[in-house]
Amino acid sequence: MAASVTCKCQAVVVKFLQGRKPVNRLHCSCYDCVDALVFAAGKGGPAAPERPLDLVYFRNDLQVAQGEDNIGFFKLKEGYPTTRMYATCCWTVLAGDHPNYQQKRVVSYPGSGLTMDYDTIELRGRVNDQDLTPEERAALGDPFPRQPIEPFEVGPLQGTTFQALVEKHGIWIPGGVPVRGTPGWLQQDSETTKYFLSEKDIPTHWYNIQADLPVPVPPPLHPGTQQPIGPTDLAPLFPMALIEQEVSQERYIEIPKEVRDVYRIWRPSPLFRARRLEKALGVKSKIFYKYEGVSPSGSHKPNTSVPQAFYNKQAGTKKLCTETGAGQWGCSLAFAGKVFDVPVEVFQVKVSYNQKPYRRAMMETWGATCYASPSQETEVGKQILEKDPDCPGSLGIAISEACERAATVEDNKYALGSVLNHVLLHQTVTGIEAMKQMEMAGEYPDVLVGCTGGGSNFGGLCFPYIGAKLRGEAKKAIRVVAVEPASCPSLTKGKYAYDFGDTAQKTPLVKSHTLGHTFMPPPTHSGGLRYHAMAPLISHLKELGELEAEAIPQLECFQAGSLFAATEGIVPAPEANHAVAGAIRAAKAAKDGEVVLFNLCGHGHFDMAAWTSYNEGKLTDYDFPEAEVAMALAGIPLVEGQN
């Protein structure tokens, strides 16, 4: 005979299968338990009991014997891991799940309709006394030792699981619920540096900021007609699933299970409090960073390479062609191509190809073919090398070569690692996770910082926060700062205009801050930021006043990265040095107690040539080449009523 719980109005009955005997019984005093029951009582549910609460645990094998249409699930607050099943008809809390239960057990609450004589079950411990007041703790007396959980028979499920029901019915997180404090198991001590989520917290949906924009982003234009492009114009380069994401206005787009399964290799990524850096700077502001260097390729790029390879595999693509600057994107697509068995061809900017040979080795280890761009493999590359045999290359040139290779060979497609809407969409897993982790830390950022070349890692962290602000849901006003190289400052010194995304004019015209598609950036070591233009969405948000930009010279960035490596133990990539430098500037300018959050988008383990140059005093700053930019801007196309 199974134990069961019945709601107050008797419309819902949930059975705990595998016998009547629970596997454990505890007393719990945490805020989360009591505040959840107080919240439900305020909605009309049974009166909330006093602390400590009785918790009775059963095997995670359930049957909704009656009233499944009347069950729902809620979390008391964003960042709280406990999920509770309740009867929507009368707000009886029926059962709960917590990551510590490891999907093996569920909890129910005596007094909420349990059909069992739970007083006959041995009480095996008292937990979370840290949430009691001193008076409450004294009244209860000393805690008693917690006993091991009784084993239960392992066998096939007779019913279903709590998690399966959650997948079916979804979770509601009410806003503005009054709580008396952060539960003890969520509180961090004064020295906490790392904040981890479980794999269950990997986002199930990407966030699309286009749904919340007060003014739509200007559409891409066909270079011939200067009219907005349609899906057929993009079909030679991208599979339809990515084209649909590029133009979608849906706020949330579901992440395929196959993609989430690969994300499990490194996601969720950790959030750190940079306490040692704070001490070294002598600041009283708080610095947090989301670290994306834990991915297989050591950067944020697999967040989008994995879904792009997945959708191309579904569409029957025979080969993916792409460009890469420093090599993070090329490595990430090579990894994703290997996972989904799609061959990958990479055109790497020549200066980075020579500076970072081990990035090339990593791409080749994952089965990709890598060429120095400009190359003799394409007509675009041949023409450029004929004019300038020593051309160091640029992302614009590499994009032209990859697009040519993709568009001229049937069943080849193109993959881009930044700039486009769907790329920034995929990166929002970073910001979605960070919001939960900052909640765990009991903080909300005053300043957000990210480095920008094309804009993907910046958008990944910042878009969920900017979206909350646009919807009126932000907890406080925030500054959003995009940091770019002083030698390639598209946001701070570029023109907001329609321009080509590549040197050879093979892409559609997109409206963004541009230095001109023929601009050749100086050969700095931050190869991933050497791009002439910014992502249209980021440029649009700057025009709307939702973010600001600053350009920082190369030496200051490496000085900041060196201090970060000495204090936090991670050697940043040259691109990530820009975010570190921006965060240090923000922390020094912040008021006491203000919070700075930045995205450390990757490690510098393959950038030792750059670090050697810096350590030997050979690294120099490059002046902004105003004359060259003026010439490049003179060559951007004239678009009637726009540029």
Buried (B, 14 or more C-beta within 10 A) or exposed (E): EBBBBBBBBBBBBBBBBBBBBBBBBBBBBBBBBBBBBBBBBEEEBBEBBEBBBBBBBBBBBBBBBBBBEBBBBBBBBEBBBBBBBBBBBBBBBBBBBBBEBEEBBBBBBBBBBBBBEBEEBEBBBBBBBEBBEEEBBEEBEEBEEEEEBBEBEEEEBEBBBBBEBBEEBEEEBEEEBEBEEBBBBBBBEEEEBEBEBEEBBBBBBBBBBBBBBEEEBBBBBEBEEBEEBEEEBBEBBBBEBBBBBBBBEEBBBEBBEBBBEBBEEBBBBBBBBBBBBBEBBEBEBBBBBBBBBBBBBBBBBBBBBBBBBBBBBBBEBEBBBBBBBBBBBBBBBBBBBBBBEBBBBBBBBBBBBBBBEBBBEBBBEBBBBBBBBBBEBBEBBEEBBEEEEEBBBBBBBBBBBBBBBBBEEEEBBBBBBBBBBBBBBBBBBBBBBBBBBBBBBEBBBBBBBBBBBBBBBBBBBBBBBBBBBBEEEBEEEBBBBBBBBBBBBBBBBBBBBBBBBBBBBBBBBBBBBBBBBBBBBBBBBBBBBBBBBBBBBBBBBBBBEBBEBBBBBBBBBBBBBBBBBEBBEBBBBBBBBBBBBBBBBBBEEBEEEBBBBBBBBBBBEBBBBBBEBBEEEEBEBBEBBEEBBEEBBEEBBEBEEBB
